[in-house]
Every structure is written in C-alpha cells, then in structure tokens.
Amino acid sequence: MVADTRFKPVVALVGRTNVGKSTLFNRLTRSRAALVANISGLTRDRHYGEGRVGEHPYIVVDTGGFEPVATRGILVEMARQTTQAIAESDVVIFLVDGREGINAHDHEIARLLRKSGQRVLLAVNKAEGMRHHADLAQFHELGLGEPHPISAAHGDGVSALADEALAPLLAERAAEQAAEDAAHPDAADEGAAGEGGAPDHRIKLAIAGRPNVGKSTLINTLVGEDRVIAYDLPGTTRDAIEIEFERGGRRYTLIDTAGLRRRGKVFETVEKFSVIKTLQAIEAANVVLLLIDAREGISDQDAHIAGFITEAGRALVVGLNKWDAVNREQREWVQREYDRKLRFLSFARVLNLSALKGQGVGPVLKAVEAAHAAAFAKLSTPKLTRVLRAAVEQQPPPRKGIFRPKMRYAHQGGQNPPRIIIHGNALDAVPDSYRRYLEGQFRDAFKLAGTPLSVEFKSSHNPYLKDES
C-alpha cells in the first residue's frame, strides 16, 4: 500500500447518453446506487460513491449524458454538472460505446476533455466479444491515447482500468507524503500514536454539511476569530482548510469543508458539487460534525452525506444549527423529519446549537471527544466474550432448521470504527436482526456512543463434516 494520503482521489465518469456510465459506476462501487435502464438520458443528477474495485480507495462521480453543444433545457444543466465534475476530478474516464462506434458527440466531448487539461482515460464499453484490437482502432481518432476495452455489465477489464486511472495519482501522493514525513518526523510519529488510541492524539474534526448551514461561522466561534472566509464563486478552493486550535487542554485540527456558500441565487446543480469536497473532508477526519440548518429541515443531501459518513466508518456528532431561529412548531417538525430520514444515525448524539451566538458549542466539543474515545476504544477479549455470552443467554440466536448457531467467543478486530469478530459454529445463518441486537448489547456495555460499530461472524470448520463432493 502507498503512504497514507489526506484525500481520496476523485474519478469522474463522462460520456454521452446510454453508453453505460451508471453501469460502470455500480460496478466500481459494488452497489446499485445508480439507476440503470436502456433509456437515453436516465441519469440527470450526479451520483457519488466509494470505489471498491481495484487495489486502492477512491471516490467515483457518475454524471448524466454529456452534450456540450446543448443550448436550452435540462441538457444545459446536465452539461453544467458534467463540466464541473471534470474540473473537480483528479482523473476522468471517458466512456464510449464499442458497439455503436464513434459519433459527433464523442468528438465534441473529446475536444472539450483535451482542452480541460485533466488526465483522461478512454474506455470502450460493451467490448465483450470484440475481435482483438481491430475493432478498437477507430477510437484512436479521438486523440485521447490508447482505448481500454471493458464490459461494465460483466466486469471485464474494469479492475485494470481503475488501477491504471489511479496509479500516477497514488505515486505522486506517496512521494508528497514521504517528503512531508521527512520534513516533519514528529508529526508522523504523533499520527501513528493516534491510530493506536493514545490519549494525547489530536482530534481531526471535519465540519460537514450543505452550503450555508453555518460551518464557517461555527469554526470562527470555536477559534475565537474570523479565521475562515467563504467565497461565492465555485471552484475557488481545491482543498479543505485545516485549522489547529486547543480548547480545554485538548488539541484539535478542524477541517472546514471546501465548497460553495449560497448568498443570492446560485445554480443548485453546481452548488451540489460541494459534496465532493465534503466527502474528502470526511475521509481525512477522525470525527465528523454533521451540521444541519434547523430552519430548512432535513434534506435528501443531508441524508446522502450522513450515509457516506457511516459508510466511511467515521465517528459522528449531529448539530442542529440556528436552533434559536426556529419556533416550537418548527422544532417539532425538524425532530420528526430527523427521525424519519436519519433514523440510521441512532448511534450519534444530536445537539441543538447556535454557531452565530455561541450557544451549545461546549456540549458539541464534549460529544466530539466522547465519539473520538469510542471510535478508538480498546475492547478486551474477556469482557467482550462475557457480554456476548450474557446476550446469548438473554436471547439466543434463532434456529435455522434443526441447528442453532453457537457463539463461542469475541475479540476486537480493529478501531475507528470498532470492529468486533465473533467466532463459533454455523454463524452464516445468523440474521441481520440478531446482528443488530448484539451490536446494541456491545454498544451499551462499552458505552460506544457516537461511532459506527461493525460486528462480524467467523465460523469454525467442522472436522467431522464430510465433504459430499
């Protein structure tokens, strides 16, 4: 593995309609997050997810069908989103249809990509069954280098494509990290100590959320000065801003999410690209403070960001900002919306605050410290096993057929988030509902509030079970 990097690389998928971008997105993320159908222009908004195909982690952005020459209607908005995705990405995968061949739109997209200055890989999709390289020769005329034949539907060539897309970026970042470690050896040692759960580990806290929820205001309140200035222009900040400060004897590194701040009318489709920077800030943090504007309620974008936080395994505190600006009825409505849309964040503490007036800021930092401690908690094997046995005695796992899963012992398999591995027999039959029950028992016993918790099962091989094959 390469040296640790601050941010995951961003890979944008670009191409005209119906060439298989969403299928490739689902293949790279090993999900079904993007809708896929044989309908032109099905994807209009962007989808983003965590890349799981290939040897290294990254962020994938799926875009709608790109028509750079569009002059009106939804196609203009789709083109604007794609153009912004290209600017925000570290590498672009340009997808073309191997069965239909090249058309005028492909040439126009290729021309725009050459002018962008971004690194581009040309992927020829639906290439299963194509005869050697003869059928690929026509794609050289796009002027984007060697075409890579793949099949997004079947997975052929996708892993190699992902590795080639990321290789130069990872090598460059590894060199930068090595140079930084050589220049600051103490910082590297401190980071290593922090991963082991040392009590003096500096907390890396990302302030995440939609534009204009008060992230910069909160940071300025925490550090006691106007440290962060937000601009209205898109794309002015490429990296998140890191600010170090100390409070109550505890050291923090605040990571302010790069992105847009809406003052006046800004295109919503462009504004949403701040999500990419939010994801990168989440990856660089130990704890995430998800800030939500209580006046606007819980949006789908809040839910998307919260889902990525849990998927990334980051400890979490939720802050309902501008709480002083909403009346009693609005507060009740926000709480109902939270329970409906963000019920999967039941492990996280929810706090009401006003970043502008400094109300509720102290409890937020205490909750952040507790979440950080839970994420890096060391769980002893004897106590884990005692909690497991007590839970099983109170509620045994359900039978499957004539057999009942037997759980023998548990141990910790990792930190940030805590990972508990349970050993026994026939554990493949344990349902998700019982897994959630055990998760609650462990969480209560070890006071693991504020962090996701992973419970995994590992069945022992039965030496007396004959191989029927």
Kinemage of the C-alpha trace (Angstrom):
@kinemage 1
@onewidth
@group {chain A} dominant
@subgroup {mainchain}
@vectorlist {calphas} color= white
{ca met a 1} P 0.000 0.000 0.000
{ca val a 2} L 1.041 3.559 -0.620
{ca ala a 3} L 1.637 6.014 2.153
{ca asp a 4} L -1.450 7.433 3.761
{ca thr a 5} L -2.961 10.388 1.923
{ca arg a 6} L -5.199 13.175 3.136
{ca phe a 7} L -7.848 12.797 0.483
{ca lys a 8} L -9.094 10.045 -1.731
{ca pro a 9} L -8.679 10.693 -5.462
{ca val a 10} L -11.832 11.643 -7.387
{ca val a 11} L -12.671 9.744 -10.587
{ca ala a 12} L -15.340 11.262 -12.853
{ca leu a 13} L -17.242 9.147 -15.399
{ca val a 14} L -18.075 11.164 -18.519
{ca gly a 15} L -19.734 10.274 -21.817
{ca arg a 16} L -22.791 10.771 -23.969
{ca thr a 17} L -26.129 9.235 -23.038
{ca asn a 18} L -26.656 5.489 -22.767
{ca val a 19} L -23.011 4.395 -23.058
{ca gly a 20} L -23.082 2.629 -19.673
{ca lys a 21} L -21.756 5.215 -17.207
{ca ser a 22} L -24.204 4.258 -14.458
{ca thr a 23} L -23.498 0.570 -15.015
{ca leu a 24} L -19.778 1.260 -14.647
{ca phe a 25} L -20.470 3.365 -11.538
{ca asn a 26} L -22.377 0.492 -9.941
{ca arg a 27} L -19.572 -1.895 -10.901
{ca leu a 28} L -16.849 0.335 -9.417
{ca thr a 29} L -18.775 0.963 -6.190
{ca arg a 30} L -20.160 -2.581 -5.994
{ca ser a 31} L -23.599 -1.132 -5.407
{ca arg a 32} L -26.870 -0.411 -7.151
{ca ala a 33} L -26.897 3.247 -6.208
{ca ala a 34} L -27.318 4.486 -9.783
{ca leu a 35} L -30.440 3.695 -11.794
{ca val a 36} L -29.697 1.614 -14.870
{ca ala a 37} L -32.070 1.066 -17.807
{ca asn a 38} L -31.926 1.036 -21.576
{ca ile a 39} L -33.323 4.567 -21.688
{ca ser a 40} L -31.386 7.520 -23.062
{ca gly a 41} L -30.728 10.291 -20.533
{ca leu a 42} L -31.905 8.357 -17.457
{ca thr a 43} L -29.251 9.955 -15.231
{ca arg a 44} L -29.702 13.702 -14.876
{ca asp a 45} L -28.182 14.440 -11.476
{ca arg a 46} L -24.828 13.176 -10.251
{ca his a 47} L -24.233 10.144 -8.084
{ca tyr a 48} L -21.169 9.774 -5.917
{ca gly a 49} L -19.833 6.752 -4.091
{ca glu a 50} L -16.804 4.985 -2.709
{ca gly a 51} L -14.802 2.995 -5.238
{ca arg a 52} L -14.310 -0.639 -4.236
{ca val a 53} L -12.889 -2.147 -7.420
{ca gly a 54} L -9.104 -2.034 -7.706
{ca glu a 55} L -6.313 -2.051 -5.149
{ca his a 56} L -6.800 1.455 -3.707
{ca pro a 57} L -9.711 3.566 -2.373
{ca tyr a 58} L -11.165 6.476 -4.332
{ca ile a 59} L -14.371 8.466 -4.919
{ca val a 60} L -16.417 7.886 -8.082
{ca val a 61} L -18.730 10.504 -9.604
{ca asp a 62} L -21.377 9.415 -12.118
{ca thr a 63} L -22.675 12.141 -14.439
{ca gly a 64} L -25.588 12.494 -16.822
{ca gly a 65} L -25.333 12.215 -20.584
{ca phe a 66} L -22.990 14.982 -21.749
{ca glu a 67} L -23.994 17.184 -24.670
{ca pro a 68} L -21.562 20.146 -24.645
{ca val a 69} L -23.343 21.867 -27.561
{ca ala a 70} L -26.741 21.953 -25.805
{ca thr a 71} L -28.238 25.452 -25.637
{ca arg a 72} L -31.522 25.035 -23.767
{ca gly a 73} L -33.500 22.960 -21.285
{ca ile a 74} L -32.336 20.252 -18.921
{ca leu a 75} L -29.447 19.304 -21.218
{ca val a 76} L -27.756 22.610 -20.390
{ca glu a 77} L -27.972 21.870 -16.666
{ca met a 78} L -26.673 18.329 -17.218
{ca ala a 79} L -23.754 19.703 -19.254
{ca arg a 80} L -23.000 22.221 -16.499
{ca gln a 81} L -22.857 19.454 -13.903
{ca thr a 82} L -20.544 17.364 -16.046
{ca thr a 83} L -18.246 20.313 -16.758
{ca gln a 84} L -17.972 20.983 -13.031
{ca ala a 85} L -17.325 17.277 -12.349
{ca ile a 86} L -14.422 17.365 -14.806
{ca ala a 87} L -12.952 20.405 -13.042
{ca glu a 88} L -13.309 18.824 -9.592
{ca ser a 89} L -11.869 15.429 -10.537
{ca asp a 90} L -8.327 14.111 -10.411
{ca val a 91} L -8.842 11.832 -13.416
{ca val a 92} L -11.633 11.435 -15.981
{ca ile a 93} L -12.786 8.162 -17.501
{ca phe a 94} L -14.352 8.965 -20.889
{ca leu a 95} L -16.776 6.190 -21.773
{ca val a 96} L -17.752 5.406 -25.363
{ca asp a 97} L -19.949 2.683 -26.858
{ca gly a 98} L -17.947 -0.084 -28.526
{ca arg a 99} L -20.960 -1.429 -30.394
{ca glu a 100} L -22.211 1.839 -31.870
{ca gly a 101} L -18.781 3.288 -32.589
{ca ile a 102} L -17.889 6.986 -32.635
{ca asn a 103} L -20.352 9.769 -33.365
{ca ala a 104} L -20.232 13.579 -33.427
{ca his a 105} L -20.989 13.907 -29.718
{ca asp a 106} L -17.977 11.743 -28.860
{ca his a 107} L -15.731 14.017 -30.904
{ca glu a 108} L -17.129 17.119 -29.200
{ca ile a 109} L -16.644 15.625 -25.708
{ca ala a 110} L -13.112 14.539 -26.611
{ca arg a 111} L -12.311 18.065 -27.791
{ca leu a 112} L -13.549 19.547 -24.511
{ca leu a 113} L -11.591 16.994 -22.455
{ca arg a 114} L -8.377 17.764 -24.340
{ca lys a 115} L -8.859 21.462 -23.593
{ca ser a 116} L -9.595 20.802 -19.895
{ca gly a 117} L -6.027 19.757 -19.166
{ca gln a 118} L -7.242 16.873 -16.989
{ca arg a 119} L -5.809 13.391 -17.268
{ca val a 120} L -8.250 11.294 -19.315
{ca leu a 121} L -8.561 7.546 -19.865
{ca leu a 122} L -10.610 6.400 -22.832
{ca ala a 123} L -12.765 3.366 -22.010
{ca val a 124} L -14.601 1.474 -24.751
{ca asn a 125} L -17.622 -0.119 -23.087
{ca lys a 126} L -19.678 -3.088 -24.286
{ca ala a 127} L -16.475 -4.510 -25.775
{ca glu a 128} L -17.180 -8.130 -24.914
{ca gly a 129} L -16.583 -10.293 -27.962
{ca met a 130} L -14.740 -7.629 -29.949
{ca arg a 131} L -12.060 -9.114 -32.180
{ca his a 132} L -8.637 -8.332 -30.713
{ca his a 133} L -7.635 -4.711 -31.370
{ca ala a 134} L -9.021 -4.314 -34.875
{ca asp a 135} L -12.387 -3.067 -33.665
{ca leu a 136} L -10.712 -0.602 -31.307
{ca ala a 137} L -8.640 1.151 -33.964
{ca gln a 138} L -11.371 3.676 -34.814
{ca phe a 139} L -11.299 5.109 -31.286
{ca his a 140} L -7.713 6.348 -31.704
{ca glu a 141} L -9.058 9.219 -33.790
{ca leu a 142} L -10.466 10.803 -30.610
{ca gly a 143} L -6.887 11.756 -29.730
{ca leu a 144} L -7.045 10.549 -26.126
{ca gly a 145} L -4.482 7.784 -26.215
{ca glu a 146} L -4.886 4.026 -26.054
{ca pro a 147} L -8.526 2.872 -25.779
{ca his a 148} L -9.250 0.425 -22.955
{ca pro a 149} L -11.840 -2.244 -23.849
{ca ile a 150} L -14.149 -3.055 -20.932
{ca ser a 151} L -17.540 -4.525 -20.168
{ca ala a 152} L -19.195 -2.615 -17.331
{ca ala a 153} L -22.060 -5.123 -17.290
{ca his a 154} L -19.795 -8.170 -16.906
{ca gly a 155} L -16.803 -6.556 -15.182
{ca asp a 156} L -14.251 -7.378 -17.887
{ca gly a 157} L -11.269 -5.024 -17.690
{ca val a 158} L -12.842 -2.787 -15.039
{ca ser a 159} L -10.361 -3.539 -12.250
{ca ala a 160} L -7.373 -2.936 -14.533
{ca leu a 161} L -8.945 0.321 -15.715
{ca ala a 162} L -9.370 1.539 -12.132
{ca asp a 163} L -5.781 0.666 -11.221
{ca glu a 164} L -4.391 2.445 -14.283
{ca ala a 165} L -6.522 5.523 -13.615
{ca leu a 166} L -5.210 5.842 -10.063
{ca ala a 167} L -1.585 4.704 -10.411
{ca pro a 168} L 0.020 8.099 -11.247
{ca leu a 169} L -2.054 9.907 -8.612
{ca leu a 170} L -1.133 7.458 -5.877
{ca ala a 171} L 2.542 7.527 -6.799
{ca glu a 172} L 2.530 11.336 -6.710
{ca arg a 173} L 0.749 11.481 -3.364
{ca ala a 174} L 3.010 8.819 -1.886
{ca ala a 175} L 6.030 10.923 -2.852
{ca glu a 176} L 4.423 14.019 -1.316
{ca gln a 177} L 3.625 12.119 1.870
{ca ala a 178} L 7.176 10.774 2.117
{ca ala a 179} L 8.576 14.289 1.701
{ca glu a 180} L 6.200 15.620 4.345
{ca asp a 181} L 7.084 12.820 6.779
{ca ala a 182} L 10.797 13.506 6.230
{ca ala a 183} L 10.289 17.213 6.906
{ca his a 184} L 8.081 16.626 9.966
{ca pro a 185} L 9.031 13.277 11.554
{ca asp a 186} L 7.386 14.182 14.871
{ca ala a 187} L 4.034 14.683 13.166
{ca ala a 188} L 4.281 11.248 11.572
{ca asp a 189} L 5.050 9.676 14.938
{ca glu a 190} L 2.121 11.512 16.507
{ca gly a 191} L -0.218 10.236 13.819
{ca ala a 192} L 0.954 6.669 14.348
{ca ala a 193} L 0.403 7.029 18.086
{ca gly a 194} L -3.066 8.376 17.456
{ca glu a 195} L -4.072 5.350 15.397
{ca gly a 196} L -3.154 3.227 18.370
{ca gly a 197} L -5.534 5.191 20.559
{ca ala a 198} L -3.013 7.286 22.520
{ca pro a 199} L -4.839 9.687 24.877
{ca asp a 200} L -2.988 12.758 23.542
{ca his a 201} L -3.966 12.090 19.917
{ca arg a 202} L -5.050 15.279 18.169
{ca ile a 203} L -8.690 15.038 17.127
{ca lys a 204} L -9.235 15.685 13.422
{ca leu a 205} L -12.737 17.113 13.281
{ca ala a 206} L -14.446 17.709 9.934
{ca ile a 207} L -17.319 20.177 9.860
{ca ala a 208} L -19.575 18.791 7.132
{ca gly a 209} L -22.918 19.795 5.737
{ca arg a 210} L -24.720 21.585 2.950
{ca pro a 211} L -23.742 25.103 1.874
{ca asn a 212} L -24.846 27.940 4.135
{ca val a 213} L -25.594 25.817 7.206
{ca gly a 214} L -23.058 27.740 9.307
{ca lys a 215} L -19.860 25.667 9.044
{ca ser a 216} L -17.514 28.638 8.757
{ca thr a 217} L -19.423 30.553 11.450
{ca leu a 218} L -19.010 27.638 13.841
{ca ile a 219} L -15.276 27.387 13.165
{ca asn a 220} L -14.844 31.117 13.740
{ca thr a 221} L -16.765 30.776 17.009
{ca leu a 222} L -14.613 27.863 18.136
{ca val a 223} L -11.271 29.552 17.434
{ca gly a 224} L -12.465 32.972 18.606
{ca glu a 225} L -11.651 34.919 15.438
{ca asp a 226} L -12.735 35.337 11.823
{ca arg a 227} L -10.371 32.621 10.666
{ca val a 228} L -12.412 31.332 7.704
{ca ile a 229} L -13.668 33.440 4.799
{ca ala a 230} L -16.193 31.944 2.374
{ca tyr a 231} L -16.422 32.982 -1.265
{ca asp a 232} L -19.408 32.772 -3.566
{ca leu a 233} L -17.504 31.630 -6.651
{ca pro a 234} L -17.436 27.906 -7.483
{ca gly a 235} L -14.126 26.106 -7.718
{ca thr a 236} L -12.053 28.707 -5.845
{ca thr a 237} L -10.916 26.189 -3.213
{ca arg a 238} L -9.364 22.900 -4.253
{ca asp a 239} L -8.509 21.607 -0.764
{ca ala a 240} L -10.214 21.676 2.599
{ca ile a 241} L -8.902 24.237 5.093
{ca glu a 242} L -7.219 22.806 8.190
{ca ile a 243} L -7.098 24.890 11.364
{ca glu a 244} L -5.340 23.825 14.552
{ca phe a 245} L -6.524 25.035 17.927
{ca glu a 246} L -6.646 23.951 21.554
{ca arg a 247} L -9.557 24.097 23.969
{ca gly a 248} L -9.784 22.763 27.496
{ca gly a 249} L -6.360 21.172 27.192
{ca arg a 250} L -7.464 19.177 24.144
{ca arg a 251} L -5.843 19.671 20.733
{ca tyr a 252} L -7.965 19.742 17.591
{ca thr a 253} L -7.454 20.025 13.864
{ca leu a 254} L -10.595 21.476 12.331
{ca ile a 255} L -11.251 20.631 8.687
{ca asp a 256} L -13.605 23.097 7.031
{ca thr a 257} L -15.406 21.673 4.031
{ca ala a 258} L -14.438 23.354 0.777
{ca gly a 259} L -17.367 24.278 -1.428
{ca leu a 260} L -19.911 26.956 -2.197
{ca arg a 261} L -21.726 29.307 0.127
{ca arg a 262} L -25.076 30.418 -1.197
{ca arg a 263} L -25.764 34.137 -0.863
{ca gly a 264} L -28.249 35.074 -3.509
{ca lys a 265} L -29.088 32.831 -6.440
{ca val a 266} L -26.618 30.102 -7.325
{ca phe a 267} L -27.449 27.186 -9.612
{ca glu a 268} L -28.453 24.283 -7.366
{ca thr a 269} L -26.824 21.741 -9.669
{ca val a 270} L -23.465 23.492 -9.402
{ca glu a 271} L -23.843 24.054 -5.682
{ca lys a 272} L -24.235 20.360 -5.026
{ca phe a 273} L -20.687 19.738 -6.190
{ca ser a 274} L -19.530 20.893 -2.780
{ca val a 275} L -20.495 17.334 -1.783
{ca ile a 276} L -17.232 16.104 -3.326
{ca lys a 277} L -15.206 18.299 -1.015
{ca thr a 278} L -17.364 17.215 1.909
{ca leu a 279} L -16.552 13.573 1.165
{ca gln a 280} L -12.835 14.334 1.076
{ca ala a 281} L -13.035 16.157 4.404
{ca ile a 282} L -14.831 13.148 5.897
{ca glu a 283} L -12.083 10.805 4.716
{ca ala a 284} L -9.391 12.983 6.325
{ca ala a 285} L -11.144 13.178 9.718
{ca asn a 286} L -11.428 11.055 12.851
{ca val a 287} L -14.760 12.591 13.857
{ca val a 288} L -17.346 14.362 11.699
{ca leu a 289} L -19.712 17.049 12.911
{ca leu a 290} L -22.679 16.981 10.545
{ca leu a 291} L -24.184 20.449 10.682
{ca ile a 292} L -27.827 20.852 9.663
{ca asp a 293} L -29.769 24.089 9.244
{ca ala a 294} L -32.763 23.774 11.587
{ca arg a 295} L -34.631 26.460 9.626
{ca glu a 296} L -34.541 24.393 6.404
{ca gly a 297} L -35.090 20.966 7.952
{ca ile a 298} L -33.563 17.657 6.874
{ca ser a 299} L -32.848 17.443 3.148
{ca asp a 300} L -32.014 14.464 0.955
{ca gln a 301} L -28.492 15.834 0.620
{ca asp a 302} L -28.109 15.733 4.427
{ca ala a 303} L -29.101 12.057 4.271
{ca his a 304} L -26.591 11.369 1.465
{ca ile a 305} L -23.743 12.945 3.429
{ca ala a 306} L -24.774 11.092 6.595
{ca gly a 307} L -24.828 7.825 4.656
{ca phe a 308} L -21.293 8.389 3.397
{ca ile a 309} L -20.109 9.183 6.938
{ca thr a 310} L -21.414 5.860 8.235
{ca glu a 311} L -20.088 4.031 5.168
{ca ala a 312} L -16.652 5.541 5.791
{ca gly a 313} L -16.844 4.365 9.415
{ca arg a 314} L -16.301 7.803 10.920
{ca ala a 315} L -17.408 8.796 14.413
{ca leu a 316} L -20.249 11.285 14.223
{ca val a 317} L -21.952 14.104 16.100
{ca val a 318} L -25.006 15.846 14.612
{ca gly a 319} L -25.569 19.558 15.236
{ca leu a 320} L -28.887 21.258 14.518
{ca asn a 321} L -27.661 24.795 13.938
{ca lys a 322} L -29.683 28.046 14.068
{ca trp a 323} L -31.895 26.397 16.676
{ca asp a 324} L -32.554 29.807 18.213
{ca ala a 325} L -34.177 30.970 14.962
{ca val a 326} L -36.988 28.376 14.881
{ca asn a 327} L -40.181 28.322 16.933
{ca arg a 328} L -41.687 25.435 18.858
{ca glu a 329} L -43.724 24.064 15.948
{ca gln a 330} L -40.714 24.159 13.621
{ca arg a 331} L -38.557 22.371 16.205
{ca glu a 332} L -41.079 19.560 16.497
{ca trp a 333} L -41.224 19.290 12.707
{ca val a 334} L -37.413 19.095 12.429
{ca gln a 335} L -37.281 16.364 15.070
{ca arg a 336} L -39.941 14.333 13.239
{ca glu a 337} L -38.075 14.757 9.940
{ca tyr a 338} L -34.824 13.693 11.609
{ca asp a 339} L -36.408 10.524 12.998
{ca arg a 340} L -37.881 9.736 9.581
{ca lys a 341} L -34.885 10.444 7.308
{ca leu a 342} L -31.890 9.859 9.587
{ca arg a 343} L -33.018 7.048 11.822
{ca phe a 344} L -29.900 5.080 10.789
{ca leu a 345} L -27.863 7.596 12.834
{ca ser a 346} L -29.293 6.324 16.121
{ca phe a 347} L -25.742 5.836 17.461
{ca ala a 348} L -24.904 9.556 17.085
{ca arg a 349} L -25.633 12.257 19.627
{ca val a 350} L -27.852 15.106 18.357
{ca leu a 351} L -27.281 18.583 19.787
{ca asn a 352} L -29.049 21.911 19.311
{ca leu a 353} L -26.848 24.982 18.894
{ca ser a 354} L -26.400 28.452 17.522
{ca ala a 355} L -22.964 28.912 15.963
{ca leu a 356} L -23.560 32.635 15.498
{ca lys a 357} L -24.383 33.258 19.165
{ca gly a 358} L -22.044 30.583 20.547
{ca gln a 359} L -24.876 28.717 22.263
{ca gly a 360} L -24.394 24.968 22.771
{ca val a 361} L -20.809 24.931 21.440
{ca gly a 362} L -19.326 23.500 24.664
{ca pro a 363} L -21.540 20.375 24.660
{ca val a 364} L -20.666 19.829 20.989
{ca leu a 365} L -16.951 19.519 21.753
{ca lys a 366} L -17.665 17.209 24.697
{ca ala a 367} L -19.734 14.993 22.405
{ca val a 368} L -16.907 15.060 19.830
{ca glu a 369} L -14.403 13.918 22.495
{ca ala a 370} L -16.728 11.110 23.589
{ca ala a 371} L -17.254 9.963 19.994
{ca his a 372} L -13.495 10.012 19.356
{ca ala a 373} L -12.832 7.983 22.517
{ca ala a 374} L -15.459 5.435 21.474
{ca ala a 375} L -14.005 5.133 17.959
{ca phe a 376} L -10.521 4.360 19.329
{ca ala a 377} L -11.672 2.309 22.332
{ca lys a 378} L -9.711 -0.819 23.227
{ca leu a 379} L -12.088 -3.697 23.968
{ca ser a 380} L -10.702 -6.601 25.973
{ca thr a 381} L -11.412 -10.115 24.742
{ca pro a 382} L -12.582 -11.439 28.150
{ca lys a 383} L -15.127 -8.647 28.611
{ca leu a 384} L -16.310 -8.920 25.001
{ca thr a 385} L -16.851 -12.647 25.498
{ca arg a 386} L -18.718 -12.085 28.780
{ca val a 387} L -21.027 -9.559 27.117
{ca leu a 388} L -21.566 -11.970 24.213
{ca arg a 389} L -22.479 -14.864 26.495
{ca ala a 390} L -24.845 -12.717 28.552
{ca ala a 391} L -26.549 -11.507 25.369
{ca val a 392} L -26.928 -15.056 24.034
{ca glu a 393} L -28.287 -16.250 27.374
{ca gln a 394} L -30.835 -13.452 27.393
{ca gln a 395} L -31.857 -14.021 23.760
{ca pro a 396} L -30.393 -17.000 21.861
{ca pro a 397} L -29.936 -16.697 18.088
{ca pro a 398} L -32.821 -18.181 16.099
{ca arg a 399} L -32.559 -21.706 14.775
{ca lys a 400} L -32.117 -22.469 11.111
{ca gly a 401} L -33.620 -25.876 10.515
{ca ile a 402} L -32.557 -28.215 13.310
{ca phe a 403} L -29.376 -26.290 14.072
{ca arg a 404} L -28.885 -23.220 16.239
{ca pro a 405} L -25.791 -21.046 15.661
{ca lys a 406} L -23.303 -21.403 18.508
{ca met a 407} L -21.218 -18.406 19.530
{ca arg a 408} L -18.034 -19.196 21.461
{ca tyr a 409} L -16.048 -16.003 21.979
{ca ala a 410} L -15.485 -12.471 20.651
{ca his a 411} L -12.435 -10.275 20.162
{ca gln a 412} L -11.666 -6.845 18.735
{ca gly a 413} L -10.581 -6.789 15.104
{ca gly a 414} L -9.890 -3.072 14.664
{ca gln a 415} L -10.536 0.522 15.688
{ca asn a 416} L -12.047 3.621 14.106
{ca pro a 417} L -14.666 2.221 13.868
{ca pro a 418} L -14.555 -0.565 16.487
{ca arg a 419} L -14.741 -3.967 14.831
{ca ile a 420} L -15.854 -6.995 16.832
{ca ile a 421} L -15.344 -10.510 15.469
{ca ile a 422} L -17.425 -13.358 16.886
{ca his a 423} L -16.244 -16.938 16.478
{ca gly a 424} L -18.409 -20.029 16.598
{ca asn a 425} L -20.257 -22.603 14.532
{ca ala a 426} L -22.957 -22.170 11.864
{ca leu a 427} L -22.751 -18.382 12.170
{ca asp a 428} L -23.564 -17.910 8.493
{ca ala a 429} L -27.195 -18.477 9.480
{ca val a 430} L -27.320 -15.541 11.931
{ca pro a 431} L -29.859 -12.969 10.612
{ca asp a 432} L -29.172 -9.242 10.401
{ca ser a 433} L -31.737 -8.558 13.116
{ca tyr a 434} L -29.715 -10.590 15.604
{ca arg a 435} L -26.513 -8.866 14.481
{ca arg a 436} L -28.157 -5.531 15.314
{ca tyr a 437} L -29.229 -6.923 18.698
{ca leu a 438} L -25.632 -7.882 19.521
{ca glu a 439} L -24.406 -4.507 18.300
{ca gly a 440} L -26.748 -2.809 20.778
{ca gln a 441} L -25.540 -5.046 23.618
{ca phe a 442} L -21.880 -4.286 22.908
{ca arg a 443} L -22.593 -0.584 22.454
{ca asp a 444} L -24.356 -0.361 25.829
{ca ala a 445} L -21.753 -2.431 27.673
{ca phe a 446} L -18.763 -0.427 26.399
{ca lys a 447} L -20.551 2.942 26.087
{ca leu a 448} L -19.721 3.246 22.388
{ca ala a 449} L -21.899 6.267 21.642
{ca gly a 450} L -21.049 8.343 18.605
{ca thr a 451} L -19.273 5.752 16.486
{ca pro a 452} L -20.419 3.118 13.994
{ca leu a 453} L -19.804 -0.426 15.180
{ca ser a 454} L -19.035 -3.427 12.993
{ca val a 455} L -19.994 -6.922 14.213
{ca glu a 456} L -18.658 -9.771 12.075
{ca phe a 457} L -19.060 -13.546 12.320
{ca lys a 458} L -16.432 -16.168 11.645
{ca ser a 459} L -17.493 -19.791 11.610
{ca ser a 460} L -15.104 -22.559 12.579
{ca his a 461} L -14.628 -25.509 10.274
{ca asn a 462} L -16.222 -28.719 11.496
{ca pro a 463} L -13.640 -31.512 11.039
{ca tyr a 464} L -16.382 -34.170 11.368
{ca leu a 465} L -18.424 -32.744 8.492
{ca lys a 466} L -17.728 -34.915 5.461
{ca asp a 467} L -17.213 -33.324 2.084
{ca glu a 468} L -20.081 -34.598 -0.032
{ca ser a 469} L -18.318 -33.702 -3.242
